């Protein structure tokens, strides 16, 4: 705001408010006349004593203070200290009839803007102009500093300002919270105070290099930067450095960001990518491995009828081939969540099969006992996955008993009410079939019990476990709408209890009826079998013929469409693989349903995703069977398809 008339002649000028401490009225008038004659518009309050000065200084605002150095009973130095205490930004000019050089210097040190002698008031106007300019500049600096500090406080990162020697000049609240120190503890400390010992020498070189060539840059995105908190814990960070020009020289603003969570997310992303790579790899080999195993499993069914004297040997081969298929499926389920169609199941065969497998496969120092309520309720699920659950838990039980022992498997029907299910994590009321697998082994340490279902976490020694088994167990049980409870006593025993919802749909009676009749008659119907594997086609054709089907085959969708175009083909059943060259199974089915909407279709796959299943179902296909499959599974799928 201008205070001189000649600077703004056509506008209303704000008067300069002046507090003048002067015991001589004549001197006060002379000083005021000198300023007015120089063009200043004034509003002057003259006080004659220290008491009046002290009272008036609080009744501002004031733009300027003029202060006589020698007032009876009072002195200018006291007045100057009082002014700087109450109104530090208001300029003070000392005026005296006799002021020594030493006294003048002392006044300047105490904060006076200038000093004048009464007998030499010629430079009074310029002194006032200079004082006002300084005050305005100081106000602007303080406003800028206030804005800067506000920006510092509102910045999302920890902000630390250091000088060329690495001393901390300023920090914000985020820096206090990040490092755990108060502002008082940080200011004046070397920045090395916040760096672990092993990095301090390198950090000092970075600071020196920055001040030699100051420029805005980000450090830590590709290199390892580690901060040290007050509690001596370390954390990774990245920092953005910017030079700050000040009257005291160049400072550096460091915006420090804790990247612990980001690194954690990156680690999780890398782990996810690794799993995705595993899934991709598994998906790529699944087709070939399934095609290799499918002929084996289907051929074994035929061999059983042809070689009844070698039944034990054939069943052992079948069990081993099925385990290979199960291991592949386990990897697919974990890595990609491949589709599994739930069917109504009897629990007894699944439990009896795992017992038989343990008795044949585990060393003699291990024995297994199976206790089942009879009859167990039916459940809905996938037998292969549930077998995998039991196998994983039994293998863990074996590993927990290195010297041997007994694995006890119990199965019974239970009903959980509101009260009892509250004691089980994720439990809910209802009717369940409960499977309980117990061992008398080393148990699980209390501190590790809460983590056993985490992927890649294992309590086994190096090289004895991947940490995937229990995470798969939990995932499969949850996918069957069940839940798991674990009880373990270190050095005594561990018990896993699985609750699988009972199937109350009534399909159990149909299943029991179908299982009493192992024969199936295709009644001479024509089946078109489409698969790119010669071995699968050859063995599946033999199986279908044994079931009284007329069979024609194709190696891909294009060949199948050519055969279906023949008006004499009379195809009643289409059995197609999904992954084939030239035209895959989904593309084939899309074309077939538009031409033969009522044709029965059975889809084969070893790696079928949920999206593909949904697309098949939109096309009216509801029969699926996993590769590799047995003749029994094929018969069940055919019965289900033809009964719909």
C-alpha positions in Angstrom: 0.0 0.0 0.0 1.4 3.4 -1.0 1.6 6.1 1.6 2.7 9.1 -0.6 0.2 11.3 -2.4 2.4 11.7 -5.5 2.4 7.9 -6.0 -1.3 7.6 -6.3 -2.8 11.1 -7.0 -6.2 9.9 -8.2 -6.9 7.4 -5.4 -7.6 7.4 -1.7 -4.3 6.8 0.0 -4.1 4.8 3.2 -2.4 6.9 5.8 0.8 5.7 7.3 0.1 4.9 11.0 3.1 6.1 13.1 3.7 5.7 16.8 6.2 8.3 17.9 8.0 8.2 21.3 9.2 11.8 21.8 9.3 13.9 25.0 9.7 17.2 23.0 6.5 18.4 21.3 8.6 20.7 19.1 10.8 17.9 17.8 7.8 15.7 17.2 6.1 18.4 15.1 9.3 19.0 13.1 9.7 15.4 12.3 6.1 15.1 11.3 6.3 18.2 9.1 9.4 16.9 7.4 7.6 13.6 6.5 4.4 15.3 5.3 6.4 17.7 3.2 8.0 14.7 1.5 4.6 13.5 0.4 3.8 11.0 3.2 0.1 10.7 4.3 0.3 10.3 8.0 -1.7 9.4 11.0 0.7 10.0 13.9 0.2 9.2 17.6 2.8 10.9 19.8 3.6 9.6 23.3 5.9 11.3 25.8 6.7 8.5 28.3 7.5 4.9 28.6 4.2 4.2 30.3 2.3 5.8 27.4 4.5 3.9 24.8 3.9 0.6 26.5 0.1 1.2 26.5 -0.1 2.5 22.9 2.1 -0.2 21.3 -0.7 -2.8 21.8 -3.3 -0.5 20.2 -2.0 -0.9 16.6 -1.7 -1.8 14.0 1.3 0.4 13.3 3.2 0.8 10.1 6.2 2.6 11.7 7.7 3.4 15.1 9.9 6.5 15.6 11.7 6.4 18.9 13.7 9.0 20.7 16.7 7.4 22.3 16.7 9.6 25.4 13.3 10.1 27.2 13.3 11.2 30.8 12.8 8.2 33.0 13.0 5.9 30.0 15.5 4.9 27.3 15.3 3.9 23.6 16.9 0.5 24.1 14.0 -0.5 26.5 11.5 0.9 24.0 13.1 -1.0 21.1 13.1 -4.3 23.0 9.4 -3.8 23.9 8.5 -3.0 20.3 10.3 -6.1 18.9 8.6 -8.2 21.6 5.1 -7.0 20.7 5.3 -6.0 17.0 8.4 -7.6 15.6 7.6 -6.9 12.0 7.0 -3.1 12.5 10.2 -1.2 11.5 11.7 1.0 14.3 13.8 4.1 13.5 15.9 5.5 16.4 16.2 9.3 16.5 18.4 11.1 19.0 20.1 14.4 19.5 23.3 12.6 20.6 23.8 8.9 19.8 27.2 7.4 20.0 28.4 5.0 17.3 28.5 2.2 19.8 25.0 2.9 20.9 23.8 3.0 17.3 25.3 -0.4 16.6 23.7 -1.8 19.6 20.3 -0.5 18.5 20.8 -2.1 15.1 21.7 -5.4 16.7 18.5 -5.2 18.8 16.5 -4.9 15.6 16.3 -1.2 14.8 16.0 -0.5 11.1 18.0 2.7 11.1 19.2 5.5 13.4 19.2 9.3 12.8 20.4 12.4 14.5 17.8 15.2 15.1 20.2 17.8 13.7 20.5 15.8 10.5 17.0 14.8 9.4 17.7 15.2 5.7 17.6 11.5 5.0 14.6 10.9 7.2 12.2 10.4 4.2 14.5 8.0 2.5 15.1 6.1 5.8 11.4 5.7 6.2 11.0 4.5 2.6 13.8 2.0 3.2 12.3 0.9 6.5 8.9 0.3 4.9 10.4 -1.6 2.0 12.3 -3.8 4.4 9.2 -4.4 6.4 7.2 -5.3 3.3 9.9 -7.6 2.1 10.1 -9.3 5.5 6.3 -9.8 5.5 6.5 -11.3 2.0 9.3 -13.6 3.2 7.3 -14.7 6.2 4.2 -15.3 4.1 6.2 -17.3 1.7 7.8 -19.3 4.5 4.4 -19.9 6.0 3.1 -21.2 2.7 6.2 -23.3 2.3 5.8 -24.8 5.8 2.2 -25.5 5.1 3.1 -27.3 1.9 5.7 -29.2 3.8 3.1 -30.3 6.4 0.5 -31.2 3.8 3.0 -33.2 1.7 2.2 -36.9 1.7 5.9 -37.8 2.0 8.4 -37.2 4.8 10.1 -33.9 4.0 13.6 -33.2 5.3 15.7 -30.2 4.4 19.4 -30.4 4.9 22.4 -28.1 4.3 25.6 -28.7 2.4 27.1 -30.3 5.5 24.2 -32.8 5.8 22.7 -31.1 8.9 18.9 -31.3 9.2 17.4 -27.8 9.0 13.7 -28.5 8.8 11.3 -31.5 8.9 7.6 -32.1 8.7 5.2 -34.1 10.7 5.3 -37.0 8.3 9.1 -37.2 8.9 8.5 -37.4 12.6 6.0 -40.2 12.2 8.2 -42.1 9.7 11.4 -42.1 11.7 9.8 -42.0 15.2 11.7 -39.0 16.4 10.3 -35.6 17.5 11.1 -32.5 15.6 13.3 -31.3 18.4 15.3 -34.5 18.3 15.9 -34.2 14.5 16.7 -30.6 14.0 20.5 -30.0 13.9 21.3 -33.7 13.6 23.3 -35.1 10.7 21.2 -36.8 8.1 23.4 -39.9 8.6 21.6 -40.2 11.9 18.7 -41.7 9.9 20.9 -44.1 7.9 22.2 -47.5 9.0 26.0 -47.6 9.6 26.8 -49.8 6.6 25.3 -47.2 4.2 26.6 -44.0 5.7 29.8 -43.7 3.7 28.0 -44.2 0.4 25.3 -41.8 1.5 27.8 -39.1 2.3 29.3 -39.5 -1.2 25.8 -39.0 -2.7 25.2 -35.8 -0.7 28.6 -34.4 -1.8 27.9 -35.3 -5.4 24.4 -33.6 -5.2 25.8 -30.3 -3.9 28.5 -30.3 -6.6 25.8 -30.6 -9.3 22.4 -29.8 -7.7 19.4 -30.9 -9.7 16.1 -32.5 -9.2 16.3 -36.3 -9.2 14.8 -39.4 -7.7 17.0 -42.0 -6.0 16.0 -45.5 -4.9 13.9 -46.8 -7.7 16.7 -49.0 -8.9 19.1 -49.0 -6.0 18.8 -50.1 -2.4 18.1 -47.2 0.1 17.5 -48.1 3.7 16.3 -45.8 6.5 16.8 -46.3 10.2 14.0 -45.5 12.7 14.4 -44.6 16.3 13.6 -48.1 17.4 16.5 -49.3 15.2 14.2 -51.0 12.7 15.1 -50.5 9.0 12.9 -49.9 6.1 13.4 -49.4 2.3 12.7 -46.0 0.9 13.1 -43.9 -2.2 13.8 -40.2 -2.2 13.3 -37.2 -4.5 15.9 -34.5 -4.1 15.5 -30.9 -5.2 17.8 -27.9 -4.6 16.5 -24.9 -2.7 18.1 -21.5 -3.2 18.2 -19.4 0.0 20.1 -16.4 1.2 22.2 -18.8 3.3 23.2 -20.9 0.2 21.8 -24.0 -1.4 19.8 -26.4 0.7 18.4 -29.7 -0.5 14.8 -30.8 0.0 14.4 -34.6 0.4 11.0 -36.1 -0.1 11.3 -39.5 1.5 8.8 -42.2 0.8 8.6 -45.5 2.7 8.2 -48.2 0.0 7.8 -51.2 2.3 4.2 -51.8 1.2 5.1 -51.3 -2.4 8.0 -53.8 -2.1 5.6 -56.2 -0.4 3.1 -55.8 -3.2 5.9 -56.2 -5.8 7.0 -59.3 -4.0 3.4 -60.6 -4.0 3.1 -59.7 -7.7 6.3 -61.6 -8.5 4.9 -64.5 -6.6 1.7 -64.3 -8.5 3.6 -64.1 -11.7 5.5 -67.2 -10.7 2.3 -69.0 -10.0 0.9 -67.8 -13.3 4.0 -69.1 -15.0 3.5 -72.4 -13.3 -0.1 -72.4 -14.4 0.8 -71.5 -18.0 3.5 -74.2 -18.0 1.1 -76.7 -16.4 -1.6 -75.8 -18.9 0.8 -76.3 -21.8 1.8 -79.8 -20.7 -1.6 -80.8 -19.3 -2.9 -81.6 -22.8 0.0 -83.9 -23.6 0.1 -85.6 -20.2 -3.6 -86.1 -20.1 -3.5 -87.6 -23.5 -0.7 -89.9 -22.4 -2.5 -91.0 -19.2 -6.0 -91.3 -20.7 -5.3 -94.4 -22.8 -3.6 -96.1 -19.8 -6.6 -95.6 -17.5 -9.1 -96.6 -20.1 -7.1 -99.6 -21.2 -6.8 -100.9 -17.7 -10.6 -101.1 -17.4 -10.6 -103.4 -20.4 -7.7 -105.4 -19.1 -9.6 -106.0 -15.8 -12.3 -107.9 -17.7 -9.8 -109.8 -19.9 -7.3 -110.7 -17.1 -9.2 -111.3 -13.8 -6.2 -113.3 -12.4 -4.0 -110.2 -12.6 -6.5 -107.9 -11.0 -4.3 -106.7 -8.1 -1.4 -105.8 -10.5 -3.8 -104.0 -12.8 -5.3 -102.0 -9.9 -1.8 -101.0 -8.7 -1.0 -99.8 -12.2 -4.3 -98.0 -12.3 -3.7 -96.4 -8.9 -0.3 -95.1 -9.9 -1.6 -93.7 -13.2 -4.5 -92.0 -11.3 -2.0 -90.5 -8.8 -0.1 -89.0 -11.8 -3.3 -87.5 -13.0 -4.2 -86.2 -9.6 -0.8 -84.5 -9.1 -1.2 -82.7 -12.4 -4.7 -81.7 -11.4 -3.5 -80.5 -8.1 -1.1 -78.1 -9.8 -3.8 -76.9 -12.1 -6.3 -76.3 -9.3 -3.7 -74.3 -7.3 -2.3 -72.2 -10.1 -5.3 -71.5 -12.2 -8.4 -72.8 -10.4 -9.4 -75.2 -13.2 -13.0 -76.1 -13.5 -14.4 -79.0 -11.5 -18.0 -80.1 -11.9 -19.5 -81.3 -8.6 -21.3 -84.6 -8.6 -23.2 -86.5 -5.9 -20.7 -88.7 -4.1 -20.6 -91.6 -1.6 -17.9 -91.0 0.9 -17.1 -94.6 1.7 -15.3 -95.4 -1.6 -13.1 -92.3 -1.3 -12.1 -93.1 2.2 -11.5 -96.8 1.5 -9.4 -96.0 -1.5 -7.1 -93.7 0.4 -6.7 -96.3 3.1 -5.8 -98.9 0.4 -3.3 -96.5 -1.1 -1.6 -95.8 2.2 -1.3 -99.5 3.0 0.3 -100.2 -0.4 2.5 -97.1 -0.6 3.6 -96.0 2.9 6.5 -97.9 4.7 5.5 -100.7 7.0 6.2 -98.7 10.1 3.0 -96.7 9.4 -0.5 -98.1 9.8 -3.8 -96.6 9.1 -7.2 -97.2 10.8 -10.5 -96.2 9.3 -13.6 -95.8 11.4 -16.8 -94.8 9.6 -20.4 -94.4 10.7 -22.7 -96.5 8.4 -24.1 -95.2 6.3 -22.5 -91.9 5.7 -24.6 -89.2 4.0 -23.9 -88.3 0.4 -21.9 -85.2 -0.4 -21.5 -83.0 -3.5 -18.1 -82.5 -5.0 -15.2 -83.8 -7.1 -13.8 -87.2 -6.0 -10.3 -86.5 -7.4 -10.0 -83.2 -5.4 -11.3 -84.8 -2.2 -8.9 -87.7 -2.7 -6.1 -85.1 -3.0 -7.2 -83.5 0.3 -7.0 -86.8 2.1 -3.7 -87.7 0.5 -2.1 -84.4 1.5 -3.3 -84.7 5.1 -2.1 -88.3 5.3 1.3 -87.4 3.9 1.6 -84.6 6.4 0.7 -87.1 9.2 3.3 -89.5 8.0 6.0 -86.8 7.9 5.0 -85.8 11.4 5.8 -89.3 12.6 9.4 -90.0 11.3 9.7 -93.1 13.5 6.3 -94.5 12.4 2.9 -94.5 14.0 -0.8 -94.7 13.3 -2.9 -92.5 11.1 -6.5 -92.5 12.3 -9.3 -91.6 9.9 -12.8 -91.1 11.3 -15.9 -90.3 9.4 -19.4 -89.6 10.7 -22.5 -87.6 10.1 -22.9 -84.5 12.2 -25.3 -81.6 12.6 -24.0 -78.3 13.7 -26.2 -75.8 15.5 -25.7 -72.1 16.0 -23.8 -72.6 19.2 -21.4 -75.4 18.2 -20.5 -73.8 14.8 -19.3 -70.6 16.5 -16.3 -72.5 17.9 -15.1 -73.3 14.4 -13.6 -70.7 12.1 -15.9 -70.1 9.0 -18.4 -72.6 10.5 -22.1 -72.4 9.9 -25.1 -74.5 11.0 -26.2 -77.4 8.9 -25.9 -81.1 8.2 -22.3 -82.3 7.4 -20.2 -85.3 6.8 -17.2 -84.9 9.1 -13.8 -86.4 8.2 -11.1 -86.4 10.9 -7.5 -87.3 10.2 -5.3 -87.7 13.3 -1.7 -88.6 13.9 0.5 -89.1 17.0 3.4 -87.1 15.7 5.4 -83.9 16.5 2.5 -81.6 16.5 2.5 -77.9 15.3 4.2 -75.2 17.4 1.6 -72.8 18.8 3.2 -69.8 17.1 3.0 -71.4 13.7 -0.5 -72.8 13.9 -2.1 -69.6 12.5 0.1 -69.7 9.4 -0.1 -73.3 8.2 -2.6 -72.5 5.5 -0.5 -69.8 3.9 0.9 -70.6 0.5 4.6 -71.5 0.5 4.6 -71.6 4.3 5.8 -74.9 5.8 6.8 -76.2 9.2 8.9 -79.0 7.5 12.7 -78.9 7.2 14.4 -77.5 4.1 13.7 -79.7 1.1 10.8 -81.7 2.8 7.9 -79.5 1.8 6.8 -76.8 -0.6 4.2 -75.2 1.6 1.5 -75.8 -1.0 -0.3 -78.8 0.5 -2.4 -77.3 3.2 -3.2 -74.2 1.2 -4.6 -76.5 -1.5 -6.5 -78.5 1.2 -8.1 -75.3 2.5 -8.9 -74.1 -1.1 -10.5 -77.4 -2.1 -12.6 -77.7 1.1 -13.8 -74.1 0.7 -14.7 -74.7 -2.9 -16.9 -77.5 -1.6 -18.5 -75.0 0.7 -16.9 -76.7 3.7 -14.5 -75.6 6.4 -11.5 -77.0 8.3 -10.7 -77.1 12.0 -7.2 -77.8 13.3 -6.2 -79.0 16.8 -2.6 -79.7 17.7 -0.6 -80.4 20.8 3.2 -80.0 20.3 5.1 -83.3 20.6 1.8 -85.2 21.0 -0.7 -85.1 18.1 -2.4 -83.1 15.3 -6.0 -83.5 14.2 -7.5 -82.0 11.0 -11.3 -82.0 11.0 -13.0 -81.4 7.7 -16.7 -80.5 7.5 -18.3 -81.2 4.1 -22.0 -80.2 3.5 -24.3 -83.2 3.1 -26.1 -83.4 -0.3 -29.8 -83.3 0.5 -30.9 -83.0 -3.1 -32.0 -86.6 -3.3 -29.6 -87.5 -6.0 -27.9 -90.0 -3.7 -30.6 -92.6 -4.3 -30.2 -92.2 -8.1 -26.4 -92.6 -7.6 -26.8 -95.7 -5.5 -29.1 -97.2 -8.2 -26.7 -96.4 -11.0 -23.8 -97.9 -9.2 -25.5 -101.2 -8.7 -25.5 -101.6 -12.4 -22.1 -101.3 -13.9 -23.2 -102.2 -17.4 -24.2 -99.5 -19.9 -25.7 -100.2 -23.3 -25.2 -97.6 -26.1 -27.9 -99.5 -28.0 -25.9 -99.2 -31.2 -26.0 -95.4 -31.3 -23.4 -93.6 -33.4 -20.8 -91.6 -31.4 -18.5 -89.1 -33.0 -15.2 -89.0 -31.0 -13.1 -85.9 -31.6 -9.6 -85.8 -30.2 -6.2 -84.9 -31.5 -4.4 -87.8 -29.8 -4.2 -91.0 -31.8 -3.8 -93.1 -28.7 -6.8 -91.5 -27.0 -9.0 -92.0 -30.0 -7.9 -95.6 -30.4 -8.5 -96.6 -26.8 -11.7 -94.5 -26.3 -13.1 -96.1 -29.5 -12.5 -99.5 -28.1 -14.2 -98.6 -24.8 -17.2 -97.1 -26.6 -17.5 -100.1 -28.8 -17.5 -102.3 -25.6 -20.5 -100.2 -24.5 -22.3 -101.0 -27.8 -21.7 -97.7 -29.6 -20.9 -97.4 -33.3 -17.9 -95.1 -33.3 -16.5 -92.7 -35.9 -13.5 -90.5 -35.1 -11.9 -87.2 -36.0 -8.6 -85.5 -35.0 -10.0 -81.9 -34.9 -13.0 -79.8 -35.3 -12.7 -79.4 -39.1 -12.7 -83.1 -39.7 -15.7 -83.5 -37.3 -17.7 -80.9 -39.2 -16.9 -82.7 -42.5 -18.2 -86.0 -41.0 -21.3 -84.3 -39.5 -22.1 -82.8 -42.9 -22.5 -86.4 -44.3 -26.3 -87.0 -44.3 -25.7 -90.7 -43.7 -23.6 -90.3 -40.6 -26.6 -90.4 -38.2 -24.5 -89.2 -35.2 -26.4 -89.4 -31.9 -23.5 -88.4 -29.6 -20.6 -86.0 -29.9 -17.7 -86.5 -27.6 -15.1 -83.8 -28.1 -11.8 -82.7 -26.7 -11.4 -78.9 -26.1 -7.8 -78.1 -27.1 -7.2 -79.2 -30.7 -5.5 -77.7 -33.7 -7.3 -76.1 -36.7 -10.6 -75.9 -34.8 -10.9 -76.4 -31.1 -13.8 -77.9 -29.2 -15.6 -74.7 -28.3 -15.6 -73.5 -31.9 -16.8 -76.9 -33.0 -19.7 -77.0 -30.5 -20.7 -73.4 -31.5 -21.1 -74.6 -35.1 -22.7 -78.0 -34.2 -25.5 -76.6 -32.0 -26.6 -74.3 -34.8 -26.9 -77.2 -37.1 -27.9 -80.1 -34.7 -29.4 -78.3 -31.7 -30.6 -81.6 -30.1 -27.4 -83.6 -30.4 -26.0 -85.0 -27.1 -22.6 -83.5 -26.4 -20.0 -84.6 -23.9 -16.9 -82.4 -23.4 -13.5 -83.8 -22.5 -10.7 -81.7 -21.0 -7.8 -81.8 -18.7 -7.7 -78.0 -18.1 -11.0 -76.4 -18.5 -11.5 -72.9 -17.1 -14.6 -71.4 -15.6 -15.2 -69.0 -18.5 -15.1 -71.8 -21.0 -17.5 -73.9 -18.9 -19.9 -71.0 -18.8 -19.7 -70.6 -22.6 -20.3 -74.3 -23.1 -23.4 -74.1 -20.8 -24.7 -71.1 -22.7 -24.5 -73.3 -25.8 -26.6 -76.0 -24.0 -23.7 -78.3 -23.0 -23.9 -79.7 -19.4 -21.9 -82.9 -19.5 -18.1 -82.6 -18.8 -15.5 -85.2 -17.9 -11.9 -84.6 -16.9 -9.0 -86.2 -18.8 -7.6 -88.7 -18.0 -10.7 -90.7 -17.2 -11.7 -94.3 -16.4 -14.4 -96.3 -18.1 -16.5 -96.0 -14.9 -16.3 -92.2 -15.0 -17.3 -92.2 -18.7 -20.3 -94.4 -18.0 -21.4 -92.1 -15.1 -21.1 -89.1 -17.5 -23.0 -90.8 -20.2 -25.8 -91.8 -17.8 -26.0 -88.3 -16.5 -26.2 -86.8 -20.0 -28.8 -89.2 -21.3 -30.9 -88.9 -18.2 -31.3 -85.1 -18.5 
